[in-house]
C-alpha cells in the first residue's frame, strides 16, 4: 500500500514538473509541511500536501486542474496564507497551487476606474500603484503588506475602510476562473454596470476556492480622497463609546474608519509599540474622515463635539502625517502586540448588528474571564465586526481545551445577538462545524447543491465551509 502511494505521489510530481518546470515544484517533506499551514497556527503532520506548485499563467492552472480532475485529486489555491480560518489547509492532501509568481498588475485604467490584476498581487502594492494616478482601492485587511488579492477575493476580506466604502465583494466586477475540470471562464465584464444574467462574479467572491480557482480579477477603483484627518477618542465606559458611534452617524457624518480598541488592546500595544496611548481607559475609538479639505474641518470639529458630549475622557488628534502614521501603526500592531503575551495568538471574527455591540463585547469579556484566556478585543465597530485576539500556548492542553470551549460560546453569543460567524475572515475549516447553526437550512442545502454542480468530485479545497 505504501509503495502504491509513493508511486502515485511520484507520478503527480512528475506531471507537475512537466507542466510548470522543476524549479516551480516543491516536494520535500519540510517544504510541504511549511506550505500546509496558515495563520491559524494549526499544524497537522497527517494533513500535508503531496506537492506545491508555483504557477505563472492560467494555462498552467487549467492543465493542473485537468490532471487533478482525472485523478480525483484535491487542489488547494494558496495566496499569502495570511487567512485566519484554515481556508488553505490541505485537509485531504493533494496539490497546493501557489500564486506568488502570478503577481502582475496587468492594467490600470483611469478613464474606466478599473484595474486588472493577477491573484498574487499584494494589496498594499496595488494601493500604492493606483495611488500614483490619484485612484483608490479601499479594502485594506490588517495584513495588507502581505495579503494578496486572490486570497482577499476568495475570503471577501474587509478591513477598517469597509464601513464607508464596502468590502472586497463591492469592488470585484469580473473574474477569470478555472473550474474543477480545467475549463476557463470569465464571470463578468469591465463595465461599471452589468445585469446581463446571473451575477456569477459574486458567487465566486468569498467562496474560499471551493467553486473554482481565480486567476485574474477586474477591480473597480474610485478617485483618491483629497485629504484625511485621524483621531483617537478615549472613553471610560463601553456604552459611551457605542453611543458616540451612533451619534456621529446620526449627524450625517460617515467616517472612512471607525474602529474600537478595548483596554487590554491599548495596554498591549503600548507595551509593544509605545505611542502614548492612554492605557487607563476602558476603550478607544480610532476615527478617520476623508474627502475634500474644505469639508473636513467642520466634520472634525463636529466629531470632537460629539465625543465630548458623550463623556470622552481624552481626545488625541493627529496634526501631521507622522502623527497619523503613528496612530495607524499602533492600530495595525494589535495582532503583533498580542503575540508578545503568549506563544500563539488565535483571532476570531464575529459580526452583529451595531445595536448589539455592547452586549457582544461584554459577553466576550465574560467568556474569556471564565476560561482564563488573555484577550485583546478590537474591531470595526461601525459595521459591528469584532475581533477578539486570544493569546495562549497551544502546547498546553488545558489552554487549548479552554479556547475551544470559549470559541463555541463566542459563536453562540454572536448568533443569539442576530449576528453571524464571520464578517470578513471567512469560514474555512475552523468554523465549518458551526455553519448549520448560522444558516437557514434551505439556504445551506442550496449552497451544497451549488458546490456539487461546480465541483462534482469535491476536489476544490475540500473540507472548507461545510
N, C-alpha and C positions, 0 to 999 in steps of 0.2 A: 504493500500500500504506500509506504514512504517513498519507495523508488518511483512509483507511478506519479506521485505528487511532485517529486523533484523534476521528473521528465516533463510534466505539464508546465511547471514553472519555467523551466529552461526554454521550452517552446515559445512561451509567452514573451520571455526576454528577447529571444532571437527575432521574433516577429516585430517587437517594438523597436529594436535596433535597426531593422530593415526599413522601418517607416521613418524614424527620426534621426538615425545615426547613433553610433555607440556613445559618443560624448554627451548625448542627451538622455541617457538611461542610467538610473541608479538601481542596484540590486543587492548591494552588501547589506547584511543584517543591520548594522549600526545606522546606515543611511535610511533604510526602510523604517526603523523604529523612530528615527527623528521626524520623518515626514508623516508618521502615523499618529501624531499628536497635534494639538492646537492649544489655544489659550485657556482651555477649560481645566488644565492641569490633570487631565485624565491620561494615564498611560497603562495600556494593557498589552503585555508582550504576546498574548494569544490572538490579538486583533491587529495584525500588521498587514500592509500591502504586499503583494507579490513583486511589484515593480513600480518605480516612479519614473514618469516620462515627462520631459520638458518639450513642449510643442512650440512651433513657430508660425503656424498658419492653420487655417480652417481645414484645408485638405488633409493635413496630418490627423487632426481630430476626427474627421469623418472616417478615415481609414482605421483608426484605433477603435472607433465605435462599431464599425462593420465586423472587425475581428471579434470584439467583445460580445457582440450580439450572436455571432455564430457559435461561440463557446459558452454562452450564458454566464459571462464573467462580469462581476461588479466593476463599475467605473466611478471614481470619485473625482470631481473637479476641485482643484485647490488653487486659491489665490495666495494671500499672505498668511493664512492660518491664524488670523487675529480674532476670529469669532469666539464667542463665549458660551456656546450651547452645544458643542460637539458636532457641528454641522459638516465637518470634513474628515471625521474619523472613519477609517475603513472597517466598519463593524463586521463586514463579511469578507474582508481581504480584498483581493482584486488589484486593479490598476488605478494608481493616482496620476491624474493629468495635472501637471503644474504649469501655470500660465505666466510665470515670472518673465519669460522671454517674449511673450506677446504683449509688449509694453509700449506700443506706439500710439501717439495721438495722431490720427490719420487726417483729420481736417478740423479746422475751426472756422466757422462762417459767421462773421459779424453781422452781415446783412440778414441772414436767416435765424440768427440767435440759436445755433446748434453746434455741436461738435460730434465727431465720430471717433471712437476710441476702441482699442483692444482691451481685453479684460485685465491685463497685467499692469495697466497704468495706475500709479499711486495717486490717491485722491489729492493730497497736498500739491503734488507736481501739476496735476490738472488745474487746480485752482490758481496756481501761480501763472501758468501759461495763458489761461483765458483772461486772467487779471491784467496781463500786459496789453490786452486790447480793450480794457475797461469793461470786461464782462465778468460774470459772477456765477459760480456753481455752488449753491448754498449748502447742500448736505455735507456735514462735517463730523463724522464719528470721532470719538476722542483719540482713536489711534490713527488719525488721518495721515500721519507721517509714514505709516507702513501699510495701512489698509488699501487694498486695490479695488478698482471699480467693479470688477467681476464679482468679487465676494460681496461687495456692498449691494449690488443689484440682486444677487442670489438671496440675500437676507433682508432686503429692503431696509437697510440701516437708516438711521436718522442722525441725531446729534443735536447740539444746542440750538442751531438755527431752524430746527423743524417747526417751532411754534409759529413763526411768522411765514416761513417760506415753504414748508412742507418737507416730506422725507424723500428718499431716493425714488420711490414709486411715482412721485409727482413730476419727475424730470426725465424719465425714460420714455422715448416715443417710438423707438424701433430697436429690435434685436435681431442679430444673426444667431441662430441656434442650431446646434447639431443634435438630432433626435437619437433615440436609442439604437436605431438600425443604421445610423450613419447619414440619414437624409439631412440636407442642409435647408433651412427655412428662414425666411425673413417674416417678422411678425407685424410690422407697421410701416411707417414711411417717414420722410423728412418734413412732412407738413406739420404746421403748428396745430391744425385741427384735422381730425380724421375719424369719421364714424362709419367707415366702409367695412361693414361686417362686424364680427365679434372683436373685442379688444384683446387679442391674443398676447400682446406685449405684457399687459398687466397679469396675465395668467402665469407667465414665467418669472416676473419680478416677485421675489420673496418665496419662490418655490424650492430654494435650497439645493438646486441641481438635481431634483428628483424627477423632473419632466423633460429636461434637455440641458445641453451644455452651451453656455453663452460664449460666443467667440468674437462678437463685436456689438457695440451699442451706440445708438444715436441719442444724444442727450440734449435736452433743452437748456439754454442759458438765459440769463437775464442781465440787464445793464447793472454794472457795479455801482453800489451806493456811493454817493459823493463823499460822505463823511460818517463818522460814528462817534458815540460817546459811551463810556463804560463807568459803572459804579458798583460798589458793594454796600448793601444796606443790611445792618445787623438788627436782630430782634431778640427779645427776652422770652417770647412765647411763640409757639408754632401757630397758634390762632391768629396772632397779629401778622405773622409772615404770610399766611394764606390770604387773609383779608386784603393785604396790600396788593397782592397779585390781582385779585378780583377788582379792586378799586382802580388800578391802573387801566385795566381793560375797559371798565365801565366808563372811564373818562376818554374813550375813543383813541387810546394810545396802544399800538401793537409793537411791543419791543421785539427786536430781532432775536434777543436771547433773554430768558428769564429763568434762571437755574437756582436750585436750592442746595445748600450745604449745611449739614447739621453740626452740632458742637464737636462730636468726635472727628468729623472730617476736618473741621477747622484746626483742631489741635494737632491732628496727624500731619496735615500739610505743613503747618507752621514748623513742626519739628524736622520735617524732611526738607522743606524749601522755605526758609524764613523770609517772609514778605510782609511782616507787620499785620497779620490777621488778628482779629480780636477773638481770642480763644476762650473768653469768659461768656460768650453769647450763646444762646440756645440754637440760633440758626442765622444764616445769612442768605441774601438774595444777590446773585450776580445779574445785573441788568445792563443790557446793551441796547441802544437805539441807533438806527441808521437812517440815512436819507439825505435830503438836501440840507446844506449847512444852515440855511435861513430858518428852518423849522425846528432844528434840533434843540436850540437853547430854550425855547418855550416848553417843549416836551420834557426836557431835562429838569427844568425848574418845577414843572407840574409834578413829575415823579418824586422829586425831593419833598415837595409839599405833602404828597400823599403818604410817603414813608413817615414823615414826622407826625402826621395826623394819626397814623396807626402805631405810634409809640416806638418808632425806630430809635434804638439807643445810640447808634453811631452810623454815620454815612461816610464811606471812604470813596472819594471821587478821583478820577484819573484826568489830569490836565495835560499830560504829554503822552506821546506814543510809547515811551519807555514805561510809564506807569500803567498804561493799558496792557502792554505786553506782560508786565509783572502780574497783574490780576489774572490774565488768561493763562499764564504758565502755572499759577497756583491752582486754578480750576482744573486744568488738564493733568496736574500732578496727583490728583486724588487717588488713582489706582496705584501708581508707583509708590506713593507715600504709605498707603495701607500695606504694601508688601514689606515695609520695614517692621511691621508688628508681628509677623509670623512667616514661616517658610512659604506658605501658599496663600493666594487670595482667590476667592470664588465670588464672582459678581453676578447678582441676579437682576432680573429686569421684569417688572410688572407695570401695568398701566391701569388707572382708574379714572372715572370722570373727575374733573378738578375739584368738585364739591366734596369729594371723599378723600382728599389728600391728607387731611389732619388725622382721621381715624386710621388711615393706612400707615402713615409714618409712626404714629404712636403704637399701633399694633406690631409693627416690625421691631420697635424698641423692646416691647414686652416679650415677644417671641425670642429674640436674641439674648435678652437677660435670662429668660427661663432656661435656655440651653447653654448659657455661659459662653457666648460667642462674641468675639471682638468685632464690632460692626460700625462702619462709617457709611452714613446714608447721604447720597447726593442724587441729583436727577433734574429732569426738565419739568419743573412744577407747572409751567404754563400749559403743558398738554397732559399733565397727570402721570408722567412717566418717571418712575422712581427706581434707583439702583442702590441696593444695599451691597457694599463691598465688605465681604466677610473674610477676616484673616484667621487662619488656622493652620495646623500641622496635619496634613493628610496621612502622615505615617502613624498618627495617634488614632487607634480605632475608636476611642470614645469621642474624640472631636469629630471624626468622620460620621459616626452614628448621629451625634447631636446635630450636625449640619443637615444630614438627610431628613431628620425629623423636622427641623426648623424650616427647611425648604418646602416640605409638604404643607406645613401650617401657613407659610407665607403665601403659597398659591391659593390655598383655601380662603385665606383672608381677602386676597385680591378679588377672587370670584364672588365672595359674599358682598363685596362693595361694588358690584356690577362692573368689575374690571376684567382684564384679560391676562393671559400668561406672559405675553411679551408685547412690548411696544416697538422694539427696534432690534433686538438681538436674535430673534428667531426661536424656533423650537428645537431643531436638531435631534439628537438622541437624548439630551438631558431633560427635556420636558415632554417627550412623546407619550409617556405613560399617563400624563395628566390631561391630554388634549380632549379625551372623550368627556371630561367633566366641564370643559370650557365651551364646547360647540354644540349647537343643535344637532341631534342625531341624524336627521336627514341631510343637513349640511355636510357633516362628516362623511356620510355614506357616498354622497356625490363627489366629494374630494377624492375618495378612494377609487371611484369609477373613472375619474379623470386620470389619476395616476395609472390605472390599468390600461387605459386607452393609449397613453403616450409611452408607457413602459411595460408592455405585456410580460416581459421576462423578469421584471423587477431587478434590473442591473444598474439603474441610475441611482447612486447614493442610497443603497438600501439601509433600512433601519432608522430613517430620519422622518420626522413629523408624526408618522402613525406608529 
